[in-house]
């Protein structure tokens, strides 16, 4: 099992845990095809606060 952790300025951690039998290690992350990060992760307002979700993305 491999765990990659990124520390953020607000003390929150982003964690990626990978469980495989055979691999090239963390460099396998670079080989992911068709992987895209959700745009919503990086949308912040001018004061650093997240902007509200669009209506169509809100839970009923």
Backbone as a chain_set.jsonl record, in Angstrom:
{"seq": "XXXXXXXXXXXXXXXXXXXXXXXXXXXXXXXXXXXXXXXXXXXXXXXXXXXXXXXXXXXX", "coords": {"N": [[0.851, -1.175, 0.0], [0.517, 2.207, -0.808], [0.738, 5.556, 0.218], [0.095, 8.848, -0.571], [0.429, 12.118, 0.554], [-0.699, 15.403, 0.576], [-0.118, 18.444, 2.065], [-2.16, 21.169, 2.93], [-2.515, 24.76, 3.075], [-4.457, 25.405, 4.957], [-4.257, 23.476, 6.879], [-5.575, 21.137, 6.27], [-5.477, 17.865, 4.82], [-4.736, 16.344, 1.716], [-5.233, 13.191, 0.522], [-4.02, 10.35, -1.126], [-4.511, 7.046, -1.564], [-3.124, 4.029, -2.498], [-3.51, 0.738, -3.443], [-1.866, -1.94, -4.553], [-0.474, -4.864, -6.151], [1.764, -5.031, -7.849], [3.792, -2.477, -9.089], [4.952, 0.726, -10.408], [5.332, 2.487, -8.459], [4.706, 5.768, -6.967], [4.982, 7.19, -9.331], [3.254, 6.057, -11.128], [0.943, 7.53, -10.994], [1.282, 9.548, -12.835], [0.808, 8.312, -15.205], [-1.883, 7.922, -15.566], [-4.634, 7.693, -17.669], [-7.004, 9.711, -19.29], [-7.831, 10.807, -16.939], [-9.179, 13.411, -15.08], [-9.177, 16.218, -12.967], [-11.856, 17.314, -10.893], [-13.397, 20.396, -11.7], [-14.45, 21.967, -9.697], [-12.947, 21.812, -7.33], [-10.96, 23.75, -7.355], [-12.143, 26.268, -7.419], [-12.358, 29.315, -6.024], [-13.317, 32.203, -4.115], [-12.489, 35.763, -4.161], [-11.672, 36.37, -1.578], [-10.706, 34.005, -0.687], [-12.64, 32.22, 0.057], [-14.84, 29.52, -0.772], [-16.913, 29.549, -3.651], [-20.533, 29.552, -3.978], [-22.265, 26.482, -4.785], [-23.457, 25.813, -8.112], [-26.966, 25.853, -8.881], [-27.903, 23.486, -10.181], [-26.151, 21.568, -9.269], [-26.611, 21.14, -6.633], [-27.726, 19.243, -3.788], [-30.883, 17.573, -3.617]], "CA": [[0.0, 0.0, 0.0], [1.246, 3.47, -0.861], [-0.078, 6.718, 0.542], [0.666, 10.157, -0.856], [-0.313, 13.132, 1.3], [-0.355, 16.797, 0.302], [-0.582, 19.346, 3.123], [-2.668, 22.441, 2.45], [-2.27, 25.892, 3.967], [-5.457, 25.424, 6.029], [-3.973, 22.304, 7.711], [-6.262, 19.958, 5.752], [-4.602, 17.014, 4.023], [-5.27, 15.604, 0.581], [-4.599, 11.885, 0.643], [-4.239, 9.377, -2.189], [-4.069, 5.733, -1.096], [-3.129, 3.086, -3.613], [-3.212, -0.634, -3.029], [-1.603, -2.8, -5.71], [0.52, -5.91, -5.939], [2.959, -4.706, -8.622], [3.644, -1.132, -9.641], [6.147, 1.559, -10.548], [5.32, 3.451, -7.371], [3.909, 6.98, -7.153], [5.044, 7.679, -10.709], [2.085, 5.55, -11.844], [-0.058, 8.601, -11.05], [1.496, 10.326, -14.05], [0.397, 7.529, -16.365], [-3.34, 7.793, -15.643], [-5.161, 8.218, -18.936], [-8.389, 10.134, -19.202], [-8.131, 11.311, -15.601], [-9.242, 14.862, -14.94], [-9.635, 16.674, -11.662], [-13.076, 18.111, -10.958], [-13.127, 21.831, -11.71], [-14.966, 22.567, -8.465], [-11.928, 21.811, -6.28], [-10.092, 24.913, -7.415], [-12.898, 27.509, -7.531], [-12.433, 30.066, -4.765], [-13.596, 33.622, -4.27], [-11.351, 36.667, -3.975], [-11.222, 36.334, -0.181], [-10.281, 32.648, -0.378], [-13.789, 31.373, 0.36], [-15.393, 28.852, -1.945], [-18.149, 30.132, -4.165], [-21.636, 28.607, -3.811], [-22.488, 25.548, -5.883], [-24.557, 26.139, -9.016], [-28.225, 25.224, -8.472], [-28.048, 22.129, -10.722], [-25.228, 20.659, -8.589], [-26.994, 21.038, -5.225], [-28.527, 18.077, -3.412], [-32.319, 17.895, -3.457]], "C": [[0.896, 1.238, 0.0], [0.283, 4.604, -0.556], [0.709, 7.977, 0.221], [-0.195, 11.184, -0.143], [0.222, 14.504, 0.933], [-0.932, 17.635, 1.426], [-1.016, 20.662, 2.495], [-2.413, 23.523, 3.492], [-3.241, 25.92, 5.149], [-5.358, 24.199, 6.94], [-4.761, 21.064, 7.311], [-5.275, 19.162, 4.907], [-5.378, 16.403, 2.865], [-4.517, 14.284, 0.558], [-4.999, 10.998, -0.529], [-3.659, 8.059, -1.702], [-4.202, 4.757, -2.251], [-2.713, 1.723, -3.09], [-3.064, -1.483, -4.285], [-0.567, -3.847, -5.333], [1.84, -5.569, -6.625], [2.77, -3.316, -9.202], [4.991, -0.446, -9.771], [6.193, 2.615, -9.45], [4.476, 4.671, -7.685], [3.955, 7.545, -8.568], [3.908, 7.135, -11.565], [0.992, 6.603, -11.942], [0.062, 9.402, -12.341], [0.984, 9.614, -15.288], [-1.117, 7.36, -16.485], [-3.846, 8.434, -16.929], [-6.633, 8.575, -18.764], [-8.778, 10.662, -17.828], [-8.144, 12.827, -15.619], [-9.732, 15.191, -13.533], [-10.943, 17.43, -11.83], [-12.734, 19.598, -10.881], [-13.479, 22.485, -10.378], [-13.917, 22.659, -7.358], [-11.193, 23.139, -6.213], [-10.828, 26.244, -7.539], [-12.983, 28.162, -6.156], [-12.716, 31.526, -5.071], [-12.353, 34.451, -4.01], [-10.809, 36.636, -2.548], [-10.799, 34.935, 0.254], [-11.412, 31.699, -0.039], [-14.299, 30.718, -0.918], [-16.679, 29.532, -2.365], [-19.273, 29.108, -4.021], [-21.764, 27.694, -5.027], [-23.58, 26.063, -6.807], [-25.794, 25.33, -8.616], [-28.328, 23.775, -8.943], [-27.105, 21.116, -10.06], [-25.587, 20.452, -7.122], [-27.843, 19.801, -4.983], [-29.981, 18.483, -3.259], [-32.729, 17.948, -2.01]], "O": [[1.897, 1.3, 0.714], [-0.856, 4.604, -1.022], [1.838, 8.155, 0.678], [-1.422, 11.127, -0.225], [1.428, 14.747, 0.969], [-2.126, 17.542, 1.711], [-0.325, 21.206, 1.633], [-2.128, 23.225, 4.653], [-2.89, 26.405, 6.225], [-6.288, 23.92, 7.696], [-4.627, 20.026, 7.96], [-4.341, 19.729, 4.341], [-6.53, 15.997, 3.017], [-3.287, 14.272, 0.573], [-6.176, 10.908, -0.879], [-2.457, 7.959, -1.454], [-5.247, 4.667, -2.896], [-1.708, 1.578, -2.394], [-4.04, -1.714, -4.999], [0.125, -3.723, -4.322], [2.911, -5.789, -6.059], [1.71, -3.005, -9.745], [6.02, -0.949, -9.319], [7.008, 3.536, -9.508], [3.622, 4.624, -8.57], [3.064, 8.298, -8.963], [3.621, 7.692, -12.625], [0.192, 6.575, -12.878], [-0.938, 9.878, -12.878], [0.751, 10.25, -16.316], [-1.586, 6.714, -17.422], [-3.52, 9.582, -17.232], [-7.402, 7.825, -18.163], [-9.954, 10.936, -17.587], [-7.211, 13.454, -16.123], [-10.601, 14.509, -12.991], [-11.118, 18.129, -12.829], [-11.883, 20.006, -10.09], [-12.849, 23.468, -9.987], [-14.02, 23.547, -6.511], [-10.843, 23.603, -5.128], [-10.18, 27.27, -7.749], [-13.605, 27.625, -5.24], [-12.394, 32.021, -6.151], [-11.294, 33.916, -3.681], [-9.617, 36.853, -2.334], [-10.559, 34.703, 1.439], [-11.184, 30.502, 0.137], [-14.201, 31.288, -2.005], [-17.436, 30.029, -1.531], [-19.0, 27.91, -3.949], [-21.419, 28.073, -6.147], [-24.534, 26.687, -6.343], [-25.666, 24.235, -8.068], [-28.79, 22.917, -8.191], [-27.255, 19.914, -10.278], [-24.934, 19.666, -6.435], [-28.587, 19.364, -5.86], [-30.283, 19.595, -2.825], [-33.894, 18.204, -1.707]]}, "num_chains": 1, "name": "protein.A"}
